[in-house]
């Protein structure tokens, strides 16, 4: 369980150290998505160790479902096309810089 929590904290910390530009954010989110894949493997391995005779059980199915929802949300965000930044108004320039003496 400590490994799972550590993994979640490390995934979230990646976002806090990313630069403010779009590409860095997308790269950080892709890394989080990759780490979520690793976490899902850890959760699956922990689920196999489930003690059947225990009075209280950890709900691995809910954890897996929610990690998949988070991973899917990140994937949906990364799949969105990036809109180019366009200025509000573009002033057409003349391009004629020669002044003739009269």
C-alpha positions, 0 to 999 in steps of 0.5 A, a space after each residue: 500500500 505504501 508503494 501505491 501511495 508513493 507512486 501516486 505522490 510521485 506522479 502528481 509531483 511531476 506536474 508541479 515541476 514542469 515548465 509552464 509551456 504547453 509541450 512540457 505540460 503534455 510531456 509531464 502528463 504523458 509521464 504521469 500516464 506511463 506511471 499510472 500503467 506501472 501503478 496498475 501493475 503494482 495494484 494487480 500484484 497486490 491484489 493477488 496477495 489478498 488475504 481471503 480470511 481477513 476481516 477487512 479487505 482493501 477494495 482493489 477493484 475500486 482503486 483499479 477502476 479509478 486509476 483507469 478513469 484518471 489515465 483515460 482522462 489524461 489520454 483524452 486531454 492529450 488526444 485533443 488537438 493543440 490550438 495554434 495561438 493566433 493574435 487578435 488582429 493582424 495589421 497588414 503592413 505596406 512593405 514600402 519603405 522608400 520615400 522619394 524626394 519631390 
